[in-house]
Each structure stands twice: as C-alpha cells, then as structure tokens.
Amino acid sequence: MPLLGRDVVLVDAVRSPFGRARPDGLYAHTRADDIAVAVVRDLLRRNPGVPVTSIGDVAIAATTQSGDQGLTLGRTVALLAGLPTTVPGFAIDRMCAGAMTAVTTLASGIAVGAVDAALAGGVEHMGRHPLGRDADPNPRFVAERIVSPDALVMGATAENLHDRFPALTKERADAFGAASQAKYAAALAAGHITGDLVPVGVPDPERGWGLATADEPPRPGTTVEGMAGLPTPFRPGGRVTAATSSPLTDGATAALLVAGDVAAAWGLAPKLRLVSYAYAGVPPEVMGLGPVPATERALEIAGLSITDIGLFELNEAFAVQVLSFLDAFGIADDDPRVNPYGGAIAVGHPLAASGVRLMSQLAHQFAAHPEVRYGVTAMCVGLGQGGSVIWENPHHPDYSAATEENNR
C-alpha cells in the first residue's frame, strides 16, 4: 500500500567532508551556513537539468538554531547559494533526525502536488554549537519526573540500553565499533565514499585558505584490543566508550527530491523512491530504542515485513543503539545488509545532517544490488524518538510497474 499520492524520488544527494568538532578541526574557522551553501551549490551544479525556478521549497535542518545556524536556514542558505528570490525556505529541527524530517516533510508536499521539486538537508557545526550548550531545559522535566534526569545525556541513555538488555554486552559493542571503522576504510579504498563529497573551501587565520576533501573522523586500523583500556565517560565502570560512540562532528548534507513524473520529464534518473516513513516516541532515557517502533510503523504503512528489506542504513549514534535494533528484528550483528560502508562511529554524526548521508549511501548500495527491492534508513533521536524511511530500488526489475501504478 503506497503511502503517497504521487511518486516522490530522490534524484541526488551530496555532503561535505565531515570534520572533527574541535579547535583544530577542518571547519574550525568556517561558518556552518557556508558549509551548507557549498553543498547546495554543488548539488545544483551536478544536476543542470533541474530548472532552479522550479524548486518549490528548501528545508535545512539544524539542532542548534542560533548564530550561524540560525535565521531560518532554508531561506538564508537558498539565497546565499544563488537560488532565485522566488524560492522559499524554512528551518527544521528534530535533533538527530533533522535532515530526515526535512526530506519526509518536503516529500509529503511533493506527494500532494504542492511543489514539484525541493531541496532538503541539514547542517551541524558541533565545534561552534555543542549539543545543549545554550539549552535551558524546563525544570519541570525532572522536578515532576516527566523524564529521567539522565535522559538529557545521550551517552547515559546508551548506558541505559546496556543495563536494560543484558544481551547487549560491551564485547558486542566493541566488535561492532571496530567493524564500522573497517567497513568504512574498505568502502573508501573501493571508491564508494568520495563521489558524494563536495569540496569545501576552508579558511585558516594562520595558513590561509585550504580545501576540505576527505572525512576527518575515521580511525582506520581500530581494533577491539585497542579499545580495551578506553575510559567510559558517561559512567564509572560503564560500557560506552569513544570507540563505540559517534564522534562530535561538523558537516552538511543536501538532497534533491522530485515528483516521479516530473523527474521523468526532466530526464532525471531516480536513485531512491520513497515508499513510506514513520516517527515514533519512546521513553527518553532509552532513546536508542526509537527506530524500532518507527520501523515497525513504516513497514505496516508500506504493507511490508522486515524480511522484505534487503539493505539497512542505520545511524550509529552508539554501537549499543544499533545492536538493540538488530536484536529487536532478529538480525545478526555482522549481517552484510547492515551499513555495508560503515557508519557514524567511523565517519561521524553531525546531528541534523546525518539523515541524508544514510540515504546517499543506500542509493549507492541499491545501484550495486539491483536484486534488492527495498531498503531502510533509520535513526534514533534525542529525547526519546526514532525515525525510519522505507525506500524502493529503481534498479529492481519490478520497479517500473510500481511507479506506473502510483502515477496513474
């Protein structure tokens, strides 16, 4: 059962190289909105068949919407990227699922005919805007026991998953973290990563201008043995370490969404077709469980089961969080369908930007696996949420019939 009235396809998606959020990181002296502008400009450059006057809306997500991540990012980035003043835009926030929500929100607009094409993405400069630094949580949250005191500390919620599910051991998490690094390194060597990267000019007050061309966070050669002595920053004697957590990251992403019939008229080849999506809430102190009910709901809407899914792109906020998803659906830790190119533990997690990275990686895997018809992009969300999107592979033999039926 299709969710949408009109087919919505993802035609292309790009991202900046991801940088470490620290004083000497790639983007230490670069504005967040300038990173987003570079990504949007390159996305349009790569798709000259798209009339920019036909872009109906621009949604750019950020978790911290202040300073260079404030002032209605979708509109300001559109203007700075050179889009016509007639193209509107807005900012969006669902913490880690910001870009994912930008995609699904604009896709819904395309599905009902409000617009024919749109740009969706996200940006996070965690070096300038650490998560929660300027937040002022209402004291009622804790005073009235609305949420657990540790619900606002993401690493503490990961420790809570270890507590709740004894099968989620530190040994499993360490092995998963090491595998993420190894898979990313293999994908990079095979040329599967750089095609989506947009070079970004980066200023430095001492060395002048440079060019960011590669991801900074990965640590190739990481081993389980090397993790053994790492501290557990979220709890003394805990199980979550830096090696099983996504690093603090700066970066931006952007995707081009188009109605299926319009993409065909413009001569654009789709990379993904949106089948269904869902968001769900869970107790905030175990926010890592969020993708489970979200995926269950997305599957229900699509009329599919987990056995129909041939590829999974799961955001690796923490290793234990992904493992909780795998256990919920009876999937092995080392299942080759899961994050074939590695994930956020290796490449980084610039919060609101990460959803589109999952989609772009799934698109590459769809092209390499035409026998796979459906894939999932899913992620946990701070304060107890999860998001999941089911996509269809345009390269699958049965894809054309599905598209024709939906566009009647």
Secondary structure, DSSP 8 states (H G I E B T S, - for coil): --S-SS-EEEEEEEE---EESSTTSTTTTS-HHHHHHHHHHHHHHT-TTS-GGGEEEEEEE-SS-SGGG-S-HHHHHHHHTT--TT--EEEE--GGGHHHHHHHHHHHHHHTTS-SEEEEEEEEETTTS-TTTT----THHHHTTSS-GGGG-HHHHHHHHHHH-TTS-HHHHHHHHHHHHHHHHHHHHTTSSGGGB--EEEEETTTEEEEE-S-SS--TT--HHHHTT---TTSTT-S--GGGB---EEEEEEEEEEEHHHHHHTT---SEEEEEEEEEE--GGGGGGTHHHHHHHHHHHHT--GGGEEEEEE--SBHHHHHHHHHHTT--TT-TTB-TT--HHHH---GGGHHHHHHHHHHHHHHH-TT--EEEEEEEETTTEEEEEEEE-TTSTTHHHHHHHHT-
